[in-house]
Amino acid sequence: MGGMAQDEAKTDGIIRFGLFGYVRLVRDGVAVEITQPKQRGILSMLLATPSELVTLSELIDTLWPGEPAASVVNQVHRHVGALRRLCEPGLPPRHKGRYITSAGRGYRLILDAENSDVLRFRAFVERAVRLVESGGRRDALRLYLAALDIASAPAGDEGLRALPVFVGLEDERIRAVVAAANLCETADDHAAVLPVLRAAGSRHPLDESLRAHEIAALHRTGRVAEALAVYRTVREALRDELGTSPGAALETAHTLALRDGASGERPTLSPADTVPAQLPSPLPTFTGRRAELAALATDRVASRRLLITGMAGVGKTSLALRHAADVADHFPDGQLYVNLRGFDAAARPTDPLDALQDLLHGLGVVAQMMPDSLGARSGLLRSRLAGRRVLLVLDNARDYHQVEPLLPGAGDNLTIITSRNALPGLVAFNQVEPIVLEPFDDEEAVEFFVQRLPRYQVRDHREALIRLGRACGGLPLALAVVAARAQVNPHFPLDLFVSELAVGRPVLPVLNAGSAEVDLSNVISWSRQGLTGDAARVFAVLSAHPGPEISAAAAVSMSGLGRRRTREVLDELTRANMLRPTRPDRYAFHDLVREYATELLGDGFADASRRLVNHYVHSAGRAIASFGQTPTARAADVLNGVVAEEFTSSTDATAWYADDRHVLHAVFRRALDLGDHRSALLLMLDWRPMSQAIDARRDMLPFAELALGATEHVDDLAVRAEVYRDAASNFARTDQHDRARTYFEKAVAAYRQAGDAPGLAAVYRSMGVTLPMDSAERIAMLQQSVAVVRELEDQPTLAMSVHSLGLGYLWAGRCEDAVEAFDEARQLAGPAGNLLSLEPHILSGRSRALARTGRFEEAADDAEHALNVFRRDGAAHAELRLLHSHGAVLAELGRLDEAAEAWRRYLTLATGPEHIRETTALDDDTDGATTIARVRAQLAAWSAHSR
């Protein structure tokens, strides 16, 4: 308890919590007595899952087993209130305080490495792991010892230690003990680790790996008699309690202690004449992976260390064994295979010391000649392989420090490693060539089924096979489970299996083949067990993101860990192949991994979704601000840890929307599902400047309909009015003019009731540019929009209204009036008006008006400036609106080649996506089809003239 005692002695005013050994609370350097057993239990469960949600049902089921939940809830609340006041004396009743917060239907204890011994322990272990991966074994041992000084005893009070979460903490602690023992090279190292080995061994007397390390440490520090006594004790306990004999690790430790005595002398070795042939048989129906096999056989033949990595179930071992079988003849001195059990439900990862023993046994080294230390065994392996041609398959590796001692030295040996983790340390420091496996595509999945199933089952069923492959996410293990079910039920039509795996239905239960090794949930869970606490939590939390891609910024907000720590966690998840990077700062789940993560998240889904909604609402607010427009209304406060996107320009905001629009649309629906109608409406209203450049009008109608329904749950008149205006504009642009007029009238009434003149001006503006009416009525409507805000000194709103009036004049053929209006709008929208995003649209209208008055040079200059901005911003719809006029202007100026280029560009856009085609009509109301015909005729004339 030395490390913890020193920490707890500080009197810096920070509250500190302890869990290892027993639960405790220290405030200002003084231990706070917690006498109530229930309060100790609640605090223990919160400490065991730092900063994570512990639900009421978990607390009640654990601490009040068998009692009706309804009768206990108030007791839980009272005990939590008492704990809050123990943390913060003087806290008023019913106040949450800064440490124990309410979250959904449960509580969360806000902790960091400064005030939590669990997090401090994990931080030391994570740093040690990174040092091992970079070759800093001595410093890593020091850090492991520091971690174990904090965690010198099991976590929690004695009565709670059988609970799964505390068993998991104990497993973490024992793994750290074993990792520290693996790093020992000298007698001094063994002496430093021995106390924690002895303490851990006394608590886990039947853990053979742990006790073998204890025997080795006693032996290496000259305490042979004690080492032999430990062996006898363990052997008798195994016989009496389990009816088994000591395994290889214990026997080896015993033999070395028995033979070498306290001298520590190394045994001499006899030459081996064994030629090992340990490769398991490859799958007889191996399919796919042609590109990978070709690369292995050709491009990478010079590489003698290969790492095949990818997510769980993607077929890493199958590919490794297939390639190993293909090249085995090139390695006449033998083939070695060891399963490192990095991700195994039934066992801990294989200790590299034990793996080396297996490899050396395969090379003919007998037990009596086996060295005891990791370094000596690793060196012996390299010596035995020098000058020979041997193939090694190191299957299912967990991490760098497990694999690195097993690598041969220079020579003609080939090592093939498989791992779910990316193992960047091996790639960076050990010249290992990585090969990343992805799930099968449609063709590979079909080929897989064709190889596995009788011909009559697959003939003429290609579409069903493709749908099955997609439902399984192309994951070979999932495909194999489905194929096996089809084989044992040969009379079931494939469509039955397709319906079982239909989109929207849980897939993982269907893919449970009755065995842990091929149960997809179990297989994926083994990867999760290797994650740090933060990474495991974030893995679950990110499943609430609707996808398909998750931005790094959204991950920061959903995790609440801050940018730096979230980046570290995302890197950890990608190294573990639980997430895959799709492009810089973008990540994606495999569908089946997402389903598993969602199961883990459970009741936390709503809380994670609220953080997601909060992130996108505030990001959209910043996006609309980059256009010089004010967000419709003030959003809810930014939640703790949420970090909204930042935009340096409207171009950045539009690019963000283009990347994330499907996510934004899904988050809008999620907010409605949560009952957060106001956030949903603000999100939809603030994405409009970007949506107008990218989305087809009819595609946005469903959101307008949903938004109208949500207004019934929102009291804010300005928000409701703006929703009415937006819906009316959408209806008008899709020729639903009666509905448009109805909702424009509702918007006018709401804005008048709210006394919101800029909003009223916006409605008149929208009515004037979207509804069918004669020119005089249109201009009167747009003049009314200008008049409403003329006296308000609201330059951005006035600029938009004057610009719309200019369009009205243009459409009416009053081009001189239009130019005058556009000039005023440009002045209003300038730097003082902070509406620079409107300028290219003003110039576009001005150019078209100038062209119709014969001022072609000015028209060309304005058009070229506007087109440059539209092309930079990807505003193809705005570009299209101007191109026909600009081509005609260039032709009038005699710049015929440029005119033809403008018209060709027009035709490309006019026959492109719907949201661009919507702007093909001309200012004189000529319809789009006629306009396209005119442009084609003009191009044909130019072509004839140029010949």
N, C-alpha and C positions, 0 to 999 in steps of 0.2 A: 504493500500500500504506500511505498515511499513516494512515488511520483504524485499520487493523488493527495497525499498528506501535505506535500510541499505546495501544491496548487491551492489546496483549501486553506492554507495558512495565510494567503494573501488577504489584505484588508483594503482592496481598492474599490469597495462598494458594489462589486459585481456579484450577483447571486450565482452560486455554483451548485450543480447537481451531481450526485454520484450514484452509480448503480452497481458497479463491480464490487463484489463483497457483500454489500447490503445497500438498501436504498437510503439516501440521506440528502439533506438540504443544508447548505452552508451560506449564511448571510453575514457579510462584513467580517468574515473570518471566524464566525461563531456558529457551531452546529445548532440547527433548529430542531428541537425534539418533535417528532411526528408520532404520536402515541396511538392514534386510531388505526387499527389494522386495515380497514377499508380505504382510508386515505393513503396508507403506504402502498396498498395494492394498486389504486388508481394512478398514483405517481409513478410506480414502477412500470406500469404498462405504457404510460406516456413517454417515459424515459427510454424504454426499449425500442420505440419507433420514433426517433428524434424528428420533430417538426412534421410528422405524418399524422393523418387523421386516425383517431381511435374512436370507433362508433359506440353509441350507447349500448347497442345490442352486444358488442364484444365485452364491454365492461360488465354488463349485467350477467351475461352467460358465464363469465369467468369468476366474478367475485360474489355473485348471488345465485349460484347454480340451483335450478329447480324452483326458484321463486317467480311469480308472475311479473312480467316486465313492468306492467302498469303501476304495480305497487312499489316499485323500486326506483323509478325514474327520479322522483323528488329527492330521494336519499342521495342519488348520484349528484344531483345539482347542489345539494347542501354540502356534500363532501368536497366538491370541486371549489365551491365558494370559500370553504375553510382553507383549502390549499392555496388559493389565490391570496388570501390574507396572510398566510404564513410566508409566502414569497414577498408580499408587499404590505407590511403592517400599515394600517391607516387607510387601506383601500375601502372606499364607501361600499356599502352592501349593494349587490347586484351589478357591480362594475366588473368588467372583464380583466382589467389589468393588462400588463404587457407580456406576460409569459404564457399563461394558459388561456387560449382563445377558443371560442365556440366556432365550430365549422360544420355546416350541414347538421346531421344528427349525431354529433359527437364533439370531441375536443381535440385540440392540437397543442402540444407544448413547444413553444418557439425556442429552439436551441441552436448553438453553434459550438465550434471547437473550443471556445473560451470557457463556456459554462457547462459543457457536457463531457463526462469522462468517456462515454461511448464514442462520440464524434472525435474526441482527441485521440483515442486509441486507433480509430479507423484512419485518421489523417497520418499518423506515424506509419501504419501498415502500408497505405497507398504510396507514401514517399519511398518506403523500403522496396516495394515492388518495382517502382520506376528505376531505382538505383540498380537493382539486380539486372533489369533489362538493359541498362547502359553499361554494365560491367563493374559497378561500384559495390562489390560484395562486402568489403570490410565495413563501409559506411552503412550498408543495408543492415548488417548484423547489429550494429549499434542502434539503429532506429527500431528494429524489432524488439530489442531488449528494453528500449524506452517505452514502447507500446505495452509490453508485458509487465513493466513496472506499474503502469496504470491499471492493467487488467490482470492483476495477480491472483484473482479469485473469481469464481463464476458470478454472473450478473444476477442481481435481485435477491430478495429474501428467500430463505430455504423453501417455503411452501409454494413458490411460484416457478421454481426452476424446471418443472416438468412441462410447462406450457410451451407450445411450439416456438413462439417468438424468443423465449429465453434459451431453448435448446439451440436455436439458430445462432444466438450470440455466443453460446458456449462453443459451438462448432467453429465460429470465427476465431475465437481465442485459441483453440487447440490447433487450428491451421497455422496461426502465427507462431505457436511454439514449435511445430514441426518445421516450418519455414526457417526459423532461426537455427534449429539444429542442423538443417541441411547446409547452412552457410559456414559451419564450423570447420576450420582447417587445422588449427593448432590445439595443444593441450589447454592453453589459456582460453581459447574460444569455448571449448567444451566445459571448462570450469565456470565460465560466465553463464552458460545456458543451463547447466546442471540443476540449479535450484528450481527453476521454473519447470524443467522436465520432471523432477521428483514430485513437485506439488501437483502437476497435472496428472502424473501417473498414479498418484494416490487417489485421485478423484475418478480416474478412468482406468481401473486396474486391468481391464480386458482389451484395451486398445493396443493391438500388437505393434503397430507402427510406432506409436508413442513410446511404448515400453522398450522396443528395440533401440530407439534413440537414447533412452535413459541408460540402458545397459552399455551402449557404445560410449557414452559420455563418462560413465563411471570407469570403464576400462581405460579410456584414453587419459584419464586423470590419475591413474595408478591405483584405483580402488577396485581391484579385481574381485576380491572376496565379496564385496557388496554387489558387484555386477552379477556374479554367479548366484548370489542369494535372491536377487530380483528375478532372475530367470527361473529359478526353482519355484518361487512364489507364483509367478504368472503361469508356469506350466501346470501346477497343481490346480490353480483356479480355473484354467481352461478345461481341464479334465473333469473337475468336480461340478462346475456350473454349466458348461456347454457340451461336455462330452467330446471335445476335440483335442488335437495336439497342436503344438506351436507351429506357425507357418514359417515360410522361408526367411523372412526378415529376422524373426526372433532366433531361429536356429543359427543363422549366419553370425549375428551379434554374439551369441553364446559361444560358438565355435572359436571365434577370434579371441574372445576374452579368455577362454579355457586354454588356448594354445600359446598366446603371446605373453600371458602374465602381465606384469606391470611394465615391462620393458618397452612396449610399443614397437618392437622390431617388425619389419615388413617380411612377409613370406616370399620365398623364391618361387618362380613360376616355371612349369615345364611346358615345352612347346605343345601346341594342340594339333591334332590331326583330324579334327572334326570338320566336315563341310556341312553347315546347317542348311536346311531347306524348310523354313518355317512359314512361308507365305500361305495364308488361307487361299482357298480356291476363289477365283473371281466369279462374278455372276454369270451363269451360262447364257442369260438373255440380255446381256449388257447392250444398251442402245444409246444413240446420240453421242454427244461430246466429240464429234469428228474434228472440229477446229482445235479443241484442247489437245486431243491425242496427236494431231498433226504437229502442233507446236511442241509438244513434249518430245516427239520423235525427231524433229528437225531443228527448229530455231533454237531450242534450249538444250540440245544434246550436250553442249559444252558446259552447261551448268550442272554441278554435282550435288547441289542442294536445292530441292524444290519444295515449296510450300503450297499445298492446295487448300484454299480457304473458302468459306461461304457459310450461309446460314444453316441452321439445323435442318436435316432431311434433304439437302440439295444434292447428295450423292458424292461426297468427297472421298469416302473410303472406297466406294465402287470404282471410281476413276483411278485412284491410287493403285488398287489391286489389279485392275485391268492393264494399266501401263506397266506395273511391275511384272506381271505375267508375260507381257509382250517382250520385255527386254531382259528377262531373267537369264537367258542363254549367254548374254554378254558379261555375266558375273559368275565365272566358274568356281569362285571360292566360296559361294554360298549366298543365301538370302536370309536375312534376319527380320523378324516382325515382333513388335511389342505394342500392346494396347495400353496407352498411357491413361486411359479412363478419365480424361479431363472433364467430361460431361457424362456422368454415369449415375443412374438412380440408385444403384446397389452398392457403390463403393466410393471412397474418396479417391482423388487423383493419385495415380501411382507415384510414389516417392522416387525421384531420380536415382537415389541410391539403390532402390530395389530394381528399377528398370535396368540399371547398369549391371546388376548381378545377373538378371535374366539374359542380357546380351552377352555377357562374358561367359556364362554357362553355355550358351549356344556356340561360342567359339572354343569350348573345351576347357575352360578354367574351372577347376573343381573347387568345392566349398572351402577346403583346407588352405587353398592358395588365394582366396579372395581378400583383397585389401579391405580395410574397414572404413576409410574416409571417402567422401565424395570425390575429392580431387585425385586421390590415388586411383580409384576405380576408373575415373574419366581418362586419366593418363594411360592406364593399362589398356583401355579400349582403343585409344588412338594407336598405341604401340602394336597391338594385335592386328589392327587393320592396315598398318603401314605396309606398302608393297604388295597388297592383295587387292583383288577386285570383288568386293562384296556389296550387295544391295541391302539397304536398311529401310524398312517402312516403320516410321514412328507415328502411329495412328492415334487420333483423338487427343491431341495435345491441348493443354490448358493455357500455359503461359511460357514466357521466355526462360525462366529459371528451371523449369522442368525439362526443357529441350536442350538448352545450350551444353550441359555436360555430356550429352549423348552424341554430339556431332563428331564424326571422324575428322582427322586432320587432313592435310593435303594428300592427294593421291587419286586413284582411279575408282574410288567407291562412289556409289550413288545413294543419296539419302532422300527419301520422299516423306514429307511431314504433312499430316492433315490436321486441321484445327478449325473450330468455329471462330476463333479469335484471329485477328489479322497479324498478330505477333510482329509489330513494326521493329522491335529490337533485333530480331533475327535478320530481317531484311537489311537493316541499317548497319549492323556490326558483324554479321556472319555470312555475308554474300549469299543469302538465300533468295532464290527467284520465286516471287509470288505468282500464283495462278488463281484468279478469283472466279468461282463458279456462280452462275446465275441460274434461276429456274428455267425449265424447258420452255421454248416457244411452242406455238400451236403445232408445227410440223413435227417437232421432236416428241411432243406428248402423244400425237396420233401414232407415230412410229413405236413408241413405248407400248401402247395398248395393242397394236397389231402384233408385236413380238410376244406379248404375254397371253393373249386371248385366242380361242379357236377362231378359225376363219369365218364360220357361220355367224359368230356373235358380232363381228366387226364389219363384215361385208355390207356395203351400201349404208353405213352408219357414220360416215365421216363427220357430219355436223354434230352428232351426239358426242362423238369422241372429242371434238374440239371443245364443246361446252363442258364436258367432264374435266378436260385438262385445265380449262380456265377456272372452273370452280375450285380445283385443287391448287390454283396459283402456279401451275407448272412444276410443283415440288415433287421430285421423284418418289420420295417416301409416301406422300399422299396418293400419288398415282398408283403405287404398288399396293396400297391398302384397298383402293377402289377396284383394281384389277383382281385382287385376291377374292373380294366379295363377289365379283362377277363370275369368277371361275367356280366358286363353290355353289353359286346359284345360276347355273348355265341357262335355265329356262326363263329367267327374269329378263325382260327387255331392257336395253340400255337406257331407254327414256325414263325408266323407273329410278335408276341411279341418278340421272340428270335432275329429276324432280326433287330427290332428296337433298341435292346440293344446290338448289335454286338460289339465285341471288336474293339476299335479304334474310335467309334462314341461317341459323348457326351451322357451321360446317364441321367444327372440331368433334362434336359428339358422334357424328356419322363416321368419322375417320378413326374411331377407337376400335382397334382390331383385337382387343382383349388381352394385349400383352404390353407391359410398360415400355418395352424396347421399340414398339411401333405405334404407341399411342401418341398422336401428334402433340397433345397438351403436355404430356410428360416429357417428350423429347425437347420441346421448346423450353420447358421449365428448367431443365438442366443447365441451359445457357444462362437463365436468369439467376440461378443460384450463385454464379460466379461474379455477379455484379456487386459494386459497392452499394451502400444503402441509398445514396442520392440517385445513382443510376437506376436502381430497381424501382424507386418511386417515380422518377421521371418517365421511365419506360411505360409504366401504367398510365400516368397522367396524359402523356401524349396521345394515347389511344382515343381520347375524347376529341382530338382534332379531326375534322371531317376528311382531310386529305384532298386530293391524292398526295400532294406534297406538303411538307411542314417546313415553314421558314424558320431560320434560326431565331429571328426576332420573336415569332410566336412562341417558340419553345422557351425562350427566356421568360416571357410573361406567364406562361402556363406553369413553369417550374417554380418561379419566384426565387430563384437562386442567384440572380444577377448574371451579367453577361459572361464574366470570366468563368465562373463555376459551371454555368450551363454549357459553355463551349467544351469544357473538360468532360462533362457528362456525355454530351453528344459524341465526342471523340471515342469515349469508352464504349458507347452503344454501337458505334460503327465498327470499332475493332472487334466487338463481340458478334458482329453481323446480326444484331437485333434491329438495327436501322441500316438503311443503305443511303449513302449520299447520291443524289441524282444530278446535282450541279453545285457550284459554290453556294454555301449557306442554305441548301435545300435538302430535305431528307424525306424518305418514304418508308413505310412499313410494307412488308409482304402481307397480303390479305389475311393469311392464317395467323401470322404473328400478331397482327392488329386485333384479331378476334380473341386470342389468348390474353393480350394485354388488357382488353376491355373487360374480360372476366375478372382479372385481378383488381381492376379499378373499382368495380362494384358500386357501392354507395358514393364513392368519390366522384362519380361521373358528373353530377350536377355542379359540384364546386369547381371542378376543372373546366366545365363548360362556361361557368360564370366568368372565370378568368379569361377564357378564350374570347367571349363576347366583349368583355371590357377592353381587351387588347385591340380588337378590330374596330370598336366604336371610336376609341380615342385616336387610333391610327387614321381612320377615315376623316375625323375632324381635322387632323393635321394636313391630310391630303387636300381637302377642299380649301383650307387656308392657303395652300401653295398657289392656288388660282386667284388669290386676292379676294376670296369670298369668305364671309363669316359663317361658321357652322350654324345650322338651323337653330339649335338651342344648346344649352349647357348640358353635357353628358353627366352621368353619375361620376362620383369621384374615382380617380385612378386607384385601383386596388393595390395593396402593398406588394411590391415586386413586379408589377406590370410595367413594361417599358414599351411605349408606343413607338411606331415607326417614325423616322424623321425624313423629311424631303427638302432638298435644296431648291427644287423647281417643280412647276407643274408637269414638266416632262418626266421627272422621277416618279411623281405620283401616278401618272398615267401608266408608266411601265410597271409600277407595283400592282395597279389594278389589273393590268393585262395578265400578269403572272398569277394573281391571287383571286381573280373574280369568281371562280367556281367555289373557292373557299368562302369568300365574302357572302355569296348567295346562300351557301349552306349555313353559315353562322347566323344570317338573318333568320332562317327557319329555326335554328337552334334557340335563338333568343325568344322567339314566339313560343316554342315548346316549353321553355323555362318560365313562361309567363312574364318575361321582361319585355313587354310590348314597347315601352318607350325607347329602350336601347335598339330594338329591331328597327323602329321607324327612323331614328337618328342615323343609323348605319345606312339604310336605304337612301335617305335624303342626301347624305353627304357623299355617297359614291357617284352621284349623278354627273358631275363634270367629266369624270373619267369614263363612265358608262356610255355617255353620248358619243364618244369617239370609237367605241369598241363593240357595243351590243346592238343587235337588231331590235327595233322597236317592239315587234310582236313578242320577242323573247322576254321582254321586261313586263309584259302585261300580267303574268301570274303574280309578280311581286307587288304590282299596283293593287291587284285584287286583295291579296293578303294584307297589305298595308291598310287598305280601307277598313277591313274587318278589325284590325288592331286598334284603330282610332277610337273604337267604342270603349277601350280600356285605358285611355289616356286623357287626362284632364287639361293638358297644356293646349290652349286654343291655337297658339302659333304653330305648334307641331301638327295639329289636326288640319289646320288651314293649308299648310304647305303640302301635306299628303293629298288633300283634295286637289290642289293645283297640279301636282305632279301626275296624279291619276288622270285628271281631265286632259292634260297635255298628251299623255300616252293614248288615251281614247281618241283624241282628235287626230293624231298622226296615224292612227290605224282605221280611220274612216268610221268611227263610232261617235258621230257628231252629237247625237241627242244626249248620250251619256256624258260626253264632254261638257256640254252646256250645263247639265245638271250639277256636275261637281265643280265647275267654275263658279256657278252661283253660290254653292255651299262655301267655297273658298272666300269669295267676296264677303259673304255674311260673317264668316268667322273672323276675318281680318278686321272688318269694321267693328265687330264686338270687342276685339282685342285692342282696338285703336292702333293698329300696326300699319302705318302708311307705306313703308318700303314693301311690306308683304302685299298690300293692296296693289301697288304699282306693278309688282311682279305678276299678279294675276291678270291685270289688264294687258301687260306685255305678252303673256302667254296666249291670251285669247286673240290678240291682234295678229300673232304670227302663226297660229295653228288652225283657227276656225275658218271655214269658208264664209266670205262676206264680200260685198263690193268694196271698191277702193276707197270711196269716201268714208264708209263705215269703219274700215280697217284703220285708216289714218286718224279718224276721230278717236278710236279706241286707244291707239298708241300715243296720241297727244295727251289723252287723259292720264296715261301711265306716267308721262313726263311731268305733267302738271302736279300730280300728287306728291312728287318728291323734289320738285324744283326748289322749294323753299327750305328743305330740310338740311342742306349742307352734307348730304350723304352722296359723295362723289361716285363711289362704285355703283350704287343702285341707279343713280342718274345716268351714268355712262351706259349701263346696259339698256335703260329705257330709251335713251337718245339713239343708240345703235339700232334698236329695234324699229324706231321711227324712221331711221334712214332706210332700212329694208322696206318698210311700207311705202315710202316715197319711190324707191327703186322699182318695186313691183307695180306701182301705179304709173310708171313712166315719167315721174317728176324727178328727173335725174339731177338737175341743178340743186333742188331742195335736198336730195339724197346726199350729194357731196357735202353740202353745208352741214347736214346732221352728222355725217361720218367724221367731219373735221372736228366738230364740237365733242363728239364721243371720244375721239382719240386724245384730245386735250384732257378731258375728264379722267380717262383711264390711265393716264401717264403716271410717272413716279409719285405724284402727289395723291393720285387716286388709288395707287397700289393694286391696279387691275391690269397688269401688263399682259396677262394671258388672253385678254380680249382684243388686244391690238391687231394681231394677224387677221382676225375675223372682221374687224372694222376695215382694214386695208383691202380685204377680199371684196367686201361690198362696195367700197369706194372705187376699186379698180373696175368693177362691172358697170358702175354708174358712169365713170369717166369714159369708158369704152363707148357707151351709147351716146355720149356728147361729142365724140370724135377726138378726145384728148388722149391719143394712143400712147404717146411716150410716157406720160404720167401713169396711165393705166398699166403699162408694162412694168414700170418700176414698182408700183404698189403690189402687183400680182407676184412678181419675183420675190419680193421680201416676204409676203405672206406664205407663198409656196415653200420657201426654205424652212420656215418655222413649222408648217404642217408636216413636211417630210421628216424633220428632226423629231417631232413629237409623235409620229405615227398616226396623224389625224387624216387618214385617207379619205374619209367622207367629206371633210372640209376642202381637201385638195381637189376632189372630184367636182365640187360645186363651182370651182373657179376655172378649171382647166379648159372648158369649152370656150368661154369668153376670152381667156388668155391666148388660146390658139388663134382665134379670130383676130385679136389685136396684133399678134406677131405677123400674121399674114398681111394685115393692112400696112405694117411697117416694112414689108418686103423680106422679112426673116422667115422664109418659107420652110427651110429645114427644121428650124426650132418650132414653127407652128405644127409641122407634121409630127414632131416628137411629142408635143403637148397633146395632140389628138390621139396618138397611139397610147399614150399613158392614160388618157380618158377612157378609151375602149377597154384597156386592161382592167381598170378599176370598175367600170360600169358593168362588166360581166363577172365581177368577183363576188365576195361574200355579201349577204343580204344587207347587213348594216351599212355597207358602202353604197350599194345599188340604190338605197332609198333616196339618195340625193341627186339622181340623174336628171330630174326635171329642171327646166330653165326658169329664169326670173320672170319671163313673160307667160308662165304657166304651160309652156309646151311640155307634154308628157315625156317620160323617160325614153320610151321606145322611139318616138319621133326624133328626139335629140340624138340618140345613138345612130339612127339612120342618116341624120344630117352630117354627123361627124364622119361616118364611113364615106359618104358622098364627097365631103371635102378632102378626105385622104386620097380617094380615087382620083380626084381632079389634080391634086398635087402630084400624084404618081405619074399621071399622063403628061403633065407639064414638065416634070423633071426628065422624062425620057426625051 
